[in-house]
Amino acid sequence: MNKKHVLLAASFLAIASDQLSNNGCNDWDWPVDWTEEERKEFATIMVSDNVGRNPEDFTEEDKQDVEELTKHGPPDWWVALVLGKILKKGAL
């Protein structure tokens, strides 16, 4: 994929996130082949993006949010939103 393809995919993920947030059904779960460490890493990225702090500056509440997301999985719209941001950041 070239840079424009990645940015296009990122923009579609942002659109998908908006649509999913109106869905009312956030039944997404972690892929079965993801380890707890992989889940926690992605959950940390999500919380960091949401609160605007680096993980080393997380509050106790932020850390609890990471633990909850790691165990139960985040909402589908949030996964799409963060994936789009990751793609966009990587393309720029």
C-alpha positions as CSV (number, residue, x, y, z in Angstrom):
1,M,0.0,0.0,0.0
2,N,1.2,3.5,-0.7
3,K,0.7,6.5,1.5
4,K,-2.5,7.6,-0.3
5,H,-4.0,4.1,0.1
6,V,-3.2,4.1,3.8
7,L,-4.7,7.6,4.3
8,L,-7.8,6.5,2.4
9,A,-8.2,3.4,4.6
10,A,-7.8,5.6,7.7
11,S,-10.5,7.9,6.5
12,F,-12.8,4.9,5.9
13,L,-12.1,3.7,9.4
14,A,-13.1,7.1,10.8
15,I,-16.4,6.9,8.8
16,A,-16.9,3.3,10.0
17,S,-16.3,4.4,13.6
18,D,-19.1,7.1,13.3
19,Q,-21.5,4.5,11.9
20,L,-20.6,1.9,14.5
21,S,-21.1,4.4,17.3
22,N,-24.7,4.8,16.3
23,N,-25.2,1.1,16.0
24,G,-26.1,0.6,19.7
25,C,-24.6,-2.9,19.5
26,N,-20.9,-3.0,20.5
27,D,-20.5,-6.8,20.3
28,W,-16.9,-6.8,19.2
29,D,-14.5,-9.0,21.1
30,W,-10.7,-9.5,20.9
31,P,-9.5,-11.9,18.2
32,V,-9.1,-15.4,19.8
33,D,-5.4,-15.6,18.7
34,W,-4.4,-12.3,20.6
35,T,-2.5,-12.9,23.8
36,E,-3.3,-10.9,26.9
37,E,-0.1,-9.0,26.4
38,E,-1.2,-8.0,22.9
39,R,-4.6,-7.0,24.1
40,K,-3.1,-4.9,26.9
41,E,-0.8,-3.2,24.4
42,F,-3.6,-2.2,22.2
43,A,-5.8,-1.2,25.1
44,T,-3.0,1.0,26.4
45,I,-2.8,2.7,23.0
46,M,-6.6,3.3,23.1
47,V,-6.6,4.8,26.6
48,S,-3.5,7.0,25.8
49,D,-5.3,8.4,22.7
50,N,-8.5,9.0,24.7
51,V,-7.0,10.7,27.7
52,G,-4.1,12.5,25.9
53,R,-1.4,11.1,28.2
54,N,1.5,8.8,27.7
55,P,1.2,5.5,29.6
56,E,3.9,6.5,32.0
57,D,1.7,9.4,33.1
58,F,-1.5,7.3,33.5
59,T,-3.6,7.9,36.5
60,E,-5.0,5.0,38.5
61,E,-8.3,5.4,36.6
62,D,-6.5,5.2,33.3
63,K,-4.7,2.0,34.4
64,Q,-8.1,0.5,35.5
65,D,-9.5,1.4,32.1
66,V,-6.7,-0.5,30.4
67,E,-7.3,-3.5,32.6
68,E,-11.1,-3.5,31.8
69,L,-10.5,-3.2,28.1
70,T,-7.9,-5.9,28.2
71,K,-10.4,-8.3,29.9
72,H,-13.7,-7.4,28.2
73,G,-12.7,-5.8,24.9
74,P,-13.4,-2.3,23.7
75,P,-16.4,-1.1,21.7
76,D,-16.2,-1.7,18.0
77,W,-16.4,1.9,17.1
78,W,-13.4,2.7,19.3
79,V,-11.3,0.0,17.7
80,A,-12.1,1.4,14.2
81,L,-11.3,5.0,15.4
82,V,-8.0,4.1,16.9
83,L,-6.9,1.8,14.0
84,G,-7.6,4.7,11.6
85,K,-5.5,7.1,13.7
86,I,-2.7,4.5,13.8
87,L,-2.8,4.1,10.1
88,K,-2.8,7.9,9.5
89,K,0.0,8.5,11.9
90,G,2.1,5.8,10.2
91,A,1.5,7.3,6.8
92,L,2.5,10.8,7.7
